[in-house]
Amino acid sequence: MDSILRAAGELVGTELSGPVDLGGSARSTVLRCQTAGGGSVIVKAFGDDPGSLRCFTAEAAGLSLAIAGPEVLGVDPEVPLLVTADLGDAPTLADVLLGDDPAGAESGRLGWSRELGALAAASVHRRAELARLWSRYDKGMPSWEDEPWTARNAAALPVLLGGAGIPCPAGLDEELSAIGTAGGSAYPAFTPGDTCPDNCLITPAGPRLIDFEAACYQSVFLTAAYCRMPFSSCWCVFVLPPGLAAEMEQAYRAEIVGVYPALAGDEVWEAGMRRATAVWTVDATVRLLPRVVEDGPLHRTRRPVPTRRQVLAHRWRTATGLEEFPAIAETMRLLLREVAGAWEAAPLPLYPAFGNRGR
C-alpha cells in the first residue's frame, strides 16, 4: 500500500494519504486517496500476472482516448498503475436497478444506453489512435481485439454438449463457425469492454462509465445486445417490464446510426442483433454450464442476485427463438429439456426497482 501511494503521489506531484479500498478485483487494487490540497483522486494499481498486465494496458489506453470515463491524471507503466479524477460516491446503475426507485431506474438505464451509444459513435474514426495508445502502454500481451474468444467458445460448446450427453444438432458446427467470427468485423466501435451496470455511475451530471480493463473495438451489435438481453455477460440479470429493453436498444441505436447509416435499416439491425444474441448465449453456456453442478449466486457478495441456473435457463429460453440459427435454437431447446429440466430453478423475477409493476 505504501509503495502504491508513493508511486501515485510522485506521478501526480502531490502527497496522497487516507486510502479507501473501493473493491477492485483479483487483477487490480482500486483506492480513493486524499491529496495534500484537500481533494481526492482514484488510484488503480495492477498485478504483474499476464491477465492483470493486459487489463492495465486496456485501461490506460482506453481512458487515454478521452471520450468516456474519468479523466486520466497520470499513468505509470512500470508499477503499473494509473491515477484518475474522482467521480464521487454516486450509486451505480446496478445499485439503482436493485433498489426501490422505478423512476430512477428508468432514467438510469436509458442514460446508460445513450452514453454507450454516444461513446461508440464518437469513437468510430479513432481506432488507429487506440492502437497507438495500446503500443504506448503495451506490457507484452495481445490486445482484446486479438483475443479469439468467440471462436474459442464456438469450439468449446460441442465438447460441453458431449459431456452432458446431448447430441449436436445437424448444422451446429457451421452455425457456430459463423458466429465465431462475429467479434469486431461488422460495424466496429469502441467499448470499455465490461459494460455491466455496476460499471456505470449515476452521477448528478449524468451516467459515467468506469472500468476499461477490457477496452477494445468490437461490433456495435455485441455492445447493443447488452440492452436487448440485458446484460449479456453480467451478474446483474433480472427481467425488465415489457418494452423497456427495446427502449434501451433504441436509445443506443439512435446514437450510432449517424456514423453507420446502414444500421437504420431494420433488416440489417435485426440480423446483427440476433447474431450477437447467439454469440452471448454461447458465451454464457460455456462459462456457466461447467459450474452448475452445485448451483449458487452469480455474485459473491451482492444481493439480491440470480443463480447460475436461473440465468442459464433464461438465456437458453430466449435463444430458442433464433430462427436464423436453427441448430443453435435446437441446442438451447435440448439444454432446457435435458439439463434445466432437472433443476428446480425459479424463473427470473423483475428487477427489484420494477418489482411493484406488472410484467
LINQUI-V625493 format. One record per backbone hydrogen bond with DSSP energy under -1.0 kcal/mol. NH is the residue of the N-H (numbers start at 1). CO is the residue of the C=O. E is the energy in kcal/mol with one decimal. If there is no record, write none. Layout:
BEGIN
nh=[NH | NH]
co=[CO | CO]
e=[E | E]
END
This chain:
BEGIN
nh=[5 | 6 | 7 | 8 | 9 | 10 | 11 | 12 | 13 | 14 | 17 | 20 | 22 | 25 | 29 | 31 | 32 | 33 | 34 | 35 | 38 | 41 | 42 | 43 | 44 | 45 | 46 | 47 | 53 | 54 | 55 | 56 | 57 | 58 | 59 | 60 | 61 | 62 | 63 | 64 | 66 | 73 | 74 | 76 | 81 | 82 | 83 | 84 | 85 | 93 | 93 | 94 | 96 | 97 | 98 | 99 | 105 | 106 | 107 | 108 | 109 | 110 | 111 | 112 | 113 | 114 | 115 | 116 | 117 | 118 | 119 | 120 | 121 | 122 | 123 | 126 | 130 | 131 | 132 | 133 | 134 | 135 | 136 | 137 | 147 | 149 | 152 | 153 | 154 | 155 | 156 | 157 | 160 | 161 | 162 | 163 | 164 | 165 | 166 | 172 | 175 | 176 | 177 | 178 | 179 | 180 | 182 | 189 | 191 | 195 | 199 | 200 | 201 | 202 | 203 | 203 | 206 | 208 | 210 | 214 | 215 | 216 | 218 | 219 | 220 | 223 | 224 | 225 | 226 | 227 | 228 | 229 | 234 | 237 | 239 | 244 | 247 | 248 | 249 | 250 | 251 | 252 | 253 | 254 | 256 | 257 | 259 | 260 | 263 | 264 | 265 | 269 | 270 | 271 | 272 | 273 | 274 | 275 | 276 | 277 | 278 | 279 | 280 | 281 | 282 | 283 | 284 | 285 | 286 | 287 | 288 | 289 | 291 | 292 | 298 | 308 | 311 | 312 | 313 | 314 | 315 | 316 | 317 | 318 | 319 | 321 | 322 | 323 | 325 | 329 | 330 | 331 | 332 | 333 | 334 | 335 | 336 | 337 | 338 | 339 | 340 | 342 | 343 | 351 | 353 | 354 | 355 | 357]
co=[1 | 2 | 3 | 4 | 5 | 6 | 7 | 8 | 9 | 9 | 34 | 32 | 30 | 28 | 45 | 43 | 20 | 41 | 17 | 39 | 35 | 33 | 84 | 31 | 82 | 29 | 80 | 27 | 49 | 50 | 51 | 52 | 53 | 54 | 55 | 56 | 57 | 58 | 59 | 60 | 63 | 83 | 83 | 81 | 76 | 44 | 74 | 42 | 71 | 197 | 200 | 197 | 92 | 93 | 94 | 96 | 101 | 102 | 103 | 104 | 105 | 106 | 107 | 108 | 109 | 110 | 111 | 112 | 113 | 114 | 115 | 116 | 117 | 118 | 119 | 123 | 126 | 127 | 128 | 129 | 130 | 131 | 132 | 133 | 144 | 147 | 148 | 149 | 150 | 151 | 152 | 153 | 156 | 157 | 158 | 159 | 160 | 162 | 161 | 169 | 171 | 172 | 173 | 174 | 175 | 176 | 179 | 218 | 216 | 193 | 196 | 197 | 208 | 91 | 201 | 206 | 203 | 201 | 199 | 192 | 212 | 191 | 189 | 183 | 187 | 219 | 220 | 221 | 223 | 224 | 224 | 225 | 231 | 235 | 349 | 241 | 243 | 244 | 245 | 246 | 247 | 248 | 249 | 250 | 252 | 253 | 256 | 256 | 260 | 261 | 262 | 265 | 266 | 267 | 268 | 269 | 270 | 271 | 272 | 273 | 274 | 275 | 276 | 277 | 278 | 279 | 280 | 281 | 282 | 283 | 284 | 285 | 288 | 289 | 306 | 296 | 307 | 308 | 309 | 310 | 311 | 312 | 313 | 314 | 315 | 318 | 319 | 321 | 322 | 325 | 326 | 327 | 328 | 329 | 330 | 331 | 332 | 333 | 334 | 335 | 335 | 339 | 340 | 239 | 97 | 351 | 352 | 354]
e=[-2.5 | -2.5 | -2.4 | -2.6 | -2.6 | -2.3 | -1.7 | -1.7 | -1.1 | -1.9 | -2.1 | -2.0 | -2.9 | -2.6 | -3.0 | -3.0 | -2.3 | -2.7 | -3.1 | -2.3 | -1.8 | -2.2 | -2.5 | -3.0 | -2.7 | -2.5 | -2.3 | -2.0 | -2.4 | -2.1 | -1.9 | -2.3 | -2.2 | -2.4 | -2.7 | -3.0 | -2.7 | -3.0 | -2.5 | -1.6 | -1.6 | -3.1 | -1.5 | -2.9 | -2.0 | -2.0 | -2.7 | -2.7 | -2.5 | -1.2 | -2.1 | -1.4 | -1.9 | -2.7 | -2.1 | -1.2 | -2.2 | -2.5 | -2.4 | -2.5 | -2.5 | -1.8 | -2.3 | -2.5 | -1.8 | -2.5 | -2.6 | -2.2 | -2.3 | -3.2 | -2.3 | -2.3 | -2.6 | -2.4 | -1.0 | -2.7 | -1.8 | -1.9 | -1.9 | -2.3 | -2.7 | -2.0 | -1.9 | -1.8 | -1.1 | -1.8 | -2.4 | -2.4 | -2.1 | -1.8 | -1.7 | -2.0 | -2.1 | -2.6 | -2.3 | -2.0 | -1.5 | -1.3 | -2.9 | -1.9 | -2.0 | -2.9 | -2.2 | -1.9 | -2.3 | -1.6 | -1.7 | -2.2 | -2.4 | -1.2 | -2.2 | -1.1 | -3.0 | -3.4 | -1.2 | -1.5 | -2.1 | -2.5 | -2.5 | -1.2 | -1.7 | -2.0 | -2.4 | -2.8 | -2.1 | -1.0 | -3.0 | -1.9 | -1.6 | -1.7 | -1.3 | -2.8 | -1.9 | -2.0 | -2.2 | -1.8 | -1.7 | -2.0 | -2.5 | -2.4 | -2.2 | -2.0 | -2.7 | -2.6 | -1.3 | -1.9 | -1.2 | -1.8 | -2.2 | -2.1 | -1.7 | -2.6 | -2.9 | -2.0 | -2.0 | -2.5 | -2.4 | -1.8 | -2.2 | -2.3 | -1.9 | -2.4 | -2.6 | -2.1 | -2.4 | -2.1 | -2.5 | -2.2 | -2.6 | -2.4 | -2.7 | -2.1 | -2.0 | -1.4 | -2.4 | -2.1 | -2.1 | -2.6 | -2.6 | -2.0 | -2.8 | -2.9 | -2.4 | -2.1 | -2.1 | -1.3 | -1.6 | -1.9 | -1.5 | -2.7 | -2.3 | -2.2 | -2.1 | -1.8 | -2.4 | -2.4 | -2.3 | -2.2 | -3.5 | -1.8 | -2.7 | -1.4 | -1.6 | -2.2 | -2.3 | -2.2 | -1.7 | -2.1]
END
